[in-house]
């Protein structure tokens, strides 16, 4: 290799000059500089070594991204299940803070995991030097009105959206409707109401959806909120259903299954939800492994935020099924 090549390598890697500055210095094009750098690495003249932190799960993240064609997998490192909630919420808050940009529309579902994420986001954003402007925060579905536990109500979509709007100094919107109504006729009337249809239309055009992943078990948010009875949940299990997002159920393959609730839920349609570019699922724990695995297989989410223990269990679950 000639002198010019090594001069370019020295200036780029040792002096940390940009390709554009190097190109001007030697009166060559930027594309020529780029080709020289690429060829030098390929020919073994440049070796890059990264001093990774002692504990990281980058390989695990890459494995999940490749296996499920994800935009990104964000995995918190933990050694005990007791720290799952804290670690995952922290990593989720960091992820959301990183990806939000000016003029974005951000939609949220409901659940305790999302609430925990907002608690960490509040701390994160208070130290942020620059807050993205012109953000809009939108609920993906109505809020339950059958459970009056003040603590549980903090997990509902409208409350979460309001709190995120406050944290991000953004405009937030309220879907003034219950999550589930008595029948499809009531649903049709309510969704045709101008204020409600306006919010649902906004939800269709969001840049990001942030959702929790529900499991069909005794700790299901839908069950605990009184929206689904124990008998109804047993009927759902008979349909091979294993999880839900935004109140819609899917089976072990991640395919959405039509149920009686689809005709009664006030919220964004699944077909519209699936068109949102970034669909971020935040979930953890052994009880949700099957639901997370199915959501990944079916493309229900294209970003996963979880912990190292859960991620390994998910991959094992998929290998067993596969």
C-alpha positions as semicolon CSV with decimal commas, in nm:
position;residue;x (nm);y (nm);z (nm)
1;X;0,000;0,000;0,000
2;X;0,126;0,347;-0,081
3;X;0,204;0,641;0,142
4;X;-0,128;0,819;0,080
5;X;-0,326;0,524;0,212
6;X;-0,137;0,520;0,542
7;X;-0,160;0,897;0,575
8;X;-0,537;0,867;0,539
9;X;-0,552;0,583;0,792
10;X;-0,344;0,783;1,039
11;X;-0,554;1,097;1,007
12;X;-0,885;0,910;1,029
13;X;-0,811;0,670;1,316
14;X;-0,538;0,847;1,515
15;X;-0,617;1,213;1,452
16;X;-0,994;1,147;1,432
17;X;-1,046;1,379;1,136
18;X;-1,362;1,341;0,929
19;X;-1,358;1,186;0,583
20;X;-1,461;1,519;0,435
21;X;-1,166;1,706;0,591
22;X;-0,922;1,433;0,477
23;X;-1,062;1,447;0,124
24;X;-1,007;1,824;0,108
25;X;-0,656;1,795;0,246
26;X;-0,544;1,551;-0,026
27;X;-0,765;1,694;-0,302
28;X;-0,956;1,371;-0,354
29;X;-1,326;1,285;-0,328
30;X;-1,491;1,176;-0,005
31;X;-1,600;0,853;-0,175
32;X;-1,233;0,777;-0,252
33;X;-1,145;0,820;0,115
34;X;-1,431;0,589;0,211
35;X;-1,317;0,320;-0,036
36;X;-0,959;0,337;0,096
37;X;-1,075;0,297;0,456
38;X;-1,300;0,003;0,366
39;X;-1,030;-0,175;0,164
40;X;-0,765;-0,121;0,433
41;X;-0,988;-0,288;0,692
42;X;-1,070;-0,574;0,453
43;X;-0,700;-0,629;0,373
44;X;-0,612;-0,648;0,742
45;X;-0,422;-0,320;0,771
46;X;-0,673;-0,197;1,029
47;X;-0,791;-0,398;1,327
48;X;-1,058;-0,252;1,553
49;X;-1,089;-0,379;1,910
50;X;-1,377;-0,282;2,140
51;X;-1,332;-0,296;2,515
52;X;-1,680;-0,417;2,606
53;X;-1,809;-0,378;2,962
54;X;-1,767;-0,692;3,171
55;X;-2,142;-0,758;3,177
56;X;-2,326;-0,707;2,848
57;X;-2,577;-0,893;2,640
58;X;-2,497;-0,759;2,296
59;X;-2,480;-1,108;2,143
60;X;-2,815;-1,194;2,297
61;X;-2,962;-0,872;2,159
62;X;-2,824;-0,947;1,813
63;X;-2,958;-1,302;1,826
64;X;-3,309;-1,178;1,906
65;X;-3,290;-0,909;1,637
66;X;-3,183;-1,158;1,373
67;X;-3,422;-1,437;1,472
68;X;-3,732;-1,216;1,483
69;X;-3,629;-0,946;1,232
70;X;-3,646;-0,679;1,502
71;X;-3,549;-0,317;1,468
72;X;-3,386;-0,342;1,810
73;X;-3,367;-0,562;2,118
74;X;-3,285;-0,384;2,444
75;X;-3,183;-0,622;2,722
76;X;-3,117;-0,523;3,082
77;X;-2,857;-0,726;3,267
78;X;-2,987;-0,882;3,588
79;X;-2,895;-1,178;3,807
80;X;-3,215;-1,210;4,011
81;X;-3,581;-1,193;3,908
82;X;-3,650;-0,953;4,195
83;X;-3,474;-0,677;3,998
84;X;-3,656;-0,734;3,668
85;X;-3,912;-0,455;3,704
86;X;-3,659;-0,192;3,806
87;X;-3,401;-0,286;3,541
88;X;-3,644;-0,321;3,250
89;X;-3,825;0,004;3,335
90;X;-3,490;0,184;3,351
91;X;-3,374;0,048;3,014
92;X;-3,714;0,117;2,855
93;X;-3,705;0,479;2,972
94;X;-3,354;0,520;2,831
95;X;-3,461;0,367;2,499
96;X;-3,767;0,590;2,463
97;X;-3,568;0,898;2,559
98;X;-3,316;0,812;2,287
99;X;-3,554;0,751;1,996
100;X;-3,801;1,036;2,037
101;X;-3,749;1,322;1,794
102;X;-3,922;1,650;1,724
103;X;-4,270;1,638;1,569
104;X;-4,327;1,273;1,661
105;X;-4,662;1,123;1,754
106;X;-4,619;0,869;2,035
107;X;-4,899;0,633;2,135
108;X;-4,933;0,431;2,454
109;X;-5,135;0,134;2,572
110;X;-5,174;0,052;2,941
111;X;-5,027;-0,155;3,223
112;X;-4,806;-0,144;3,529
113;X;-4,487;-0,197;3,326
114;X;-4,551;0,120;3,126
115;X;-4,623;0,308;3,446
116;X;-4,288;0,195;3,589
117;X;-4,117;0,312;3,271
118;X;-4,262;0,660;3,311
119;X;-4,131;0,680;3,667
120;X;-3,778;0,639;3,532
121;X;-3,843;0,867;3,234
122;X;-3,925;1,150;3,470
123;X;-3,580;1,125;3,629
124;X;-3,415;1,090;3,290
125;X;-3,581;1,391;3,134
126;X;-3,509;1,624;3,425
127;X;-3,138;1,589;3,341
128;X;-3,187;1,615;2,964
129;X;-3,030;1,926;2,815
130;X;-3,262;1,935;2,514
131;X;-3,627;1,830;2,501
132;X;-3,771;1,741;2,158
133;X;-4,038;1,990;2,053
134;X;-4,387;1,951;1,910
135;X;-4,450;1,601;2,046
136;X;-4,799;1,455;2,064
137;X;-4,889;1,172;2,303
138;X;-5,196;0,965;2,217
139;X;-5,381;0,678;2,390
140;X;-5,430;0,359;2,190
141;X;-5,751;0,265;2,368
142;X;-6,004;0,380;2,621
143;X;-5,967;0,336;2,995
144;X;-6,145;0,078;3,212
145;X;-6,411;0,219;3,440
146;X;-6,509;-0,090;3,636
147;X;-6,225;-0,090;3,886
148;X;-6,201;0,210;4,116
149;X;-5,876;0,116;4,285
150;X;-5,681;0,447;4,273
151;X;-5,350;0,263;4,239
152;X;-5,469;0,051;3,948
153;X;-5,613;0,352;3,769
154;X;-5,261;0,495;3,738
155;X;-5,190;0,215;3,487
156;X;-5,469;0,318;3,248
157;X;-5,391;0,455;2,905
158;X;-5,533;0,806;2,947
159;X;-5,348;0,857;3,276
160;X;-5,020;0,728;3,132
161;X;-5,054;0,952;2,827
162;X;-5,122;1,255;3,045
163;X;-4,816;1,181;3,260
164;X;-4,590;1,127;2,959
165;X;-4,709;1,454;2,813
166;X;-4,617;1,629;3,137
167;X;-4,273;1,462;3,148
168;X;-4,193;1,546;2,785
169;X;-4,360;1,889;2,793
170;X;-4,575;1,761;2,508
171;X;-4,937;1,786;2,403
172;X;-5,135;1,489;2,533
173;X;-5,479;1,370;2,432
174;X;-5,755;1,182;2,610
175;X;-5,975;0,911;2,461
176;X;-6,293;0,988;2,652
177;X;-6,444;0,642;2,633
178;X;-6,443;0,318;2,830
179;X;-6,208;0,047;2,713
180;X;-6,482;-0,213;2,667
181;X;-6,852;-0,143;2,615
182;X;-7,156;-0,371;2,634
183;X;-7,202;-0,446;2,265
184;X;-7,091;-0,359;1,912
185;X;-7,377;-0,114;1,862
186;X;-7,256;0,102;2,148
187;X;-6,902;0,073;2,015
188;X;-7,015;0,193;1,671
189;X;-7,199;0,492;1,813
190;X;-6,911;0,594;2,039
191;X;-6,639;0,557;1,776
192;X;-6,841;0,770;1,533
193;X;-6,850;1,052;1,789
194;X;-6,632;1,335;1,659
195;X;-6,392;1,370;1,953
196;X;-6,334;0,994;1,980
197;X;-6,292;0,936;1,607
198;X;-6,039;1,221;1,599
199;X;-5,820;1,053;1,862
200;X;-5,847;0,713;1,692
201;X;-5,746;0,870;1,362
202;X;-5,443;1,028;1,528
203;X;-5,349;0,688;1,669
204;X;-5,339;0,544;1,318
205;X;-5,072;0,793;1,218
206;X;-4,835;0,753;1,513
207;X;-4,462;0,707;1,472
208;X;-4,422;0,494;1,785
209;X;-4,648;0,263;1,983
210;X;-4,544;0,168;2,336
211;X;-4,728;-0,137;2,467
212;X;-4,718;-0,388;2,746
213;X;-4,761;-0,759;2,674
214;X;-5,028;-0,940;2,869
215;X;-5,036;-1,309;2,958
216;X;-5,360;-1,503;2,986
217;X;-5,333;-1,602;3,351
218;X;-5,458;-1,505;3,697
219;X;-5,246;-1,190;3,693
220;X;-5,384;-1,065;3,359
221;X;-5,453;-0,690;3,367
222;X;-5,780;-0,747;3,183
223;X;-5,887;-1,000;3,446
224;X;-5,774;-0,796;3,747
225;X;-5,951;-0,487;3,612
226;X;-6,275;-0,680;3,588
227;X;-6,298;-0,640;3,211
228;X;-6,274;-1,016;3,158
229;X;-6,428;-1,276;3,385
230;X;-6,256;-1,596;3,493
231;X;-6,502;-1,795;3,284
232;X;-6,435;-1,580;2,976
233;X;-6,060;-1,621;3,022
234;X;-6,097;-2,000;3,031
235;X;-6,288;-1,979;2,703
236;X;-6,000;-1,776;2,558
237;X;-5,748;-2,040;2,660
238;X;-5,954;-2,296;2,470
239;X;-5,884;-2,091;2,156
240;X;-5,509;-2,145;2,207
241;X;-5,469;-1,778;2,301
242;X;-5,156;-1,696;2,499
243;X;-5,122;-1,317;2,510
244;X;-5,266;-0,975;2,436
245;X;-5,164;-0,624;2,339
246;X;-5,400;-0,325;2,355
247;X;-5,675;-0,563;2,465
248;X;-5,652;-0,780;2,152
249;X;-5,565;-1,147;2,183
250;X;-5,322;-1,355;1,979
251;X;-5,230;-1,724;1,971
252;X;-4,897;-1,903;2,015
253;X;-4,794;-1,814;1,660
254;X;-4,856;-1,445;1,718
255;X;-5,166;-1,438;1,496
256;X;-5,453;-1,227;1,623
257;X;-5,770;-1,420;1,703
258;X;-6,115;-1,266;1,668
259;X;-6,302;-1,277;1,999
260;X;-6,620;-1,124;2,136
261;X;-6,410;-0,841;2,282
262;X;-6,301;-0,714;1,941
263;X;-6,657;-0,598;1,878
264;X;-6,666;-0,415;2,211
265;X;-6,324;-0,251;2,254
266;X;-6,291;0,124;2,198
267;X;-5,947;0,170;2,052
268;X;-5,725;0,154;1,750
269;X;-5,784;-0,134;1,509
270;X;-5,521;-0,405;1,502
271;X;-5,472;-0,354;1,127
272;X;-5,388;0,012;1,198
273;X;-5,169;-0,073;1,496
274;X;-4,961;-0,310;1,282
275;X;-4,883;-0,024;1,043
276;X;-4,719;0,189;1,313
277;X;-4,346;0,195;1,220
278;X;-4,204;0,136;1,570
279;X;-4,403;-0,105;1,789
280;X;-4,218;-0,132;2,119
281;X;-4,313;-0,406;2,364
282;X;-4,195;-0,375;2,725
283;X;-4,232;-0,698;2,923
284;X;-4,050;-0,937;3,152
285;X;-4,087;-1,240;3,377
286;X;-4,131;-1,615;3,347
287;X;-4,512;-1,582;3,343
288;X;-4,493;-1,379;3,023
289;X;-4,237;-1,585;2,831
290;X;-4,493;-1,757;2,606
291;X;-4,675;-1,431;2,539
292;X;-4,351;-1,248;2,455
293;X;-4,230;-1,531;2,230
294;X;-4,558;-1,536;2,040
295;X;-4,559;-1,157;2,000
296;X;-4,208;-1,173;1,855
297;X;-4,291;-1,459;1,619
298;X;-4,598;-1,284;1,483
299;X;-4,438;-0,942;1,444
300;X;-4,683;-0,795;1,696
301;X;-4,387;-0,590;1,816
302;X;-4,068;-0,502;1,629
303;X;-3,876;-0,371;1,931
304;X;-3,848;-0,564;2,258
305;X;-3,730;-0,426;2,590
306;X;-3,677;-0,699;2,848
307;X;-3,411;-0,849;3,077
308;X;-3,142;-1,110;3,025
309;X;-3,319;-1,388;3,217
310;X;-3,646;-1,341;3,029
311;X;-3,470;-1,310;2,692
312;X;-3,292;-1,642;2,739
313;X;-3,618;-1,810;2,841
314;X;-3,790;-1,669;2,532
315;X;-3,523;-1,807;2,300
316;X;-3,541;-2,143;2,473
317;X;-3,921;-2,141;2,440
318;X;-3,899;-2,076;2,067
319;X;-3,635;-2,348;2,019
320;X;-3,855;-2,599;2,201
321;X;-4,158;-2,510;1,989
322;X;-3,958;-2,486;1,671
